[in-house]
Amino acid sequence: MLVLSRKAGEKVLVPELDLVITVVGVSPHRVRIGIEAPDKVHVVREELIEVVPGHAACEPPAQSPVPPPLREAVRRRIQADCALHI
């Protein structure tokens, strides 16, 4: 896993997916991010996929460019990070 330190206004690029992730703001218990992605890349908050399984807007594209092991690793990390803030 790549762990980065970023300040508000700084960006992280994922060129293979044409993604730009911008740190919009930082507060003591929350980080606001902005995600720029092409239309073919679905960006959905994880909790929405769990709440509305099967909903068209929540389903990843059939030919996702992100390998399943990477998707699973990101999902697990987000769950772990969220558990620390509850």
N, C-alpha and C positions, 0 to 999 in steps of 0.2 A: 504494500500500500504506500502510496505517495502522500505524505503529510506536508502541507505548506502553511506558512504564515503569510497572511495578506492583511493589508490595511484597507480601510474604506476607500473605494474608488479603484483599487487594484484588480487585475483580472487574471484568470487562469484560462488557457486555451486548450482545446482538444481538437487538433487539426483534422484527425481522421474522421471525426463526426461533424466537423464544421461548427463546433460549440464554443461559445464565449461565456464564461461564468464570471460575473462581476460582484465583488463584495460591495453592497449598497450601503450597509450600515452595521455598526457593532454596538451592542449594549451589554450589560453585565451577564444576562442570561439568554441572549438571542443574537444570531447573526442573520442579517437580511441579505439574500443573494438575488441577483438577476441572471436569468439564463437566456441567451440568444441562441436559437437553433433554427435550422431550415424546417420548412413545413413537413418534410417527410420524417423528421425526428420527433417522436412524441415525448413530451416532458410532463409528467404527472406526479403529484405528491403521492408517496407510498400509501398513506392512510386512505386516500380516495380509491385506490385499487382494491384494498381490503374491504372497504365499505360497500362498494358497488361492483362486485365481480361480474364480469361478462358485459359490462356497459361498454359500448363501442369506444367512447372517449378514453376509457381506462385501459383498454387492451393494448399491449405493445404491438408494433407492426409485425406482420408475419415474417418478414425477412429482416429482423433487427440486426443492425451492424455491430451490436455489442454482444460478445460471446456470453452464453449463459453463466459460466463460472464468474465472470466479472460482474454481471448483473446481480448475482446472488451475494457476492462479496460486498458490493455497495449496499444492498438491502440490509445485510446483517450489520454493517457498520452504522448505518443510519439508525437502526433499531437500538443498537448499543449506545450511541450518542444521545438519542432521545431519552433513554432510560436514565441517564445521568442527570437530566434536567427536570425530572418529575419529582 
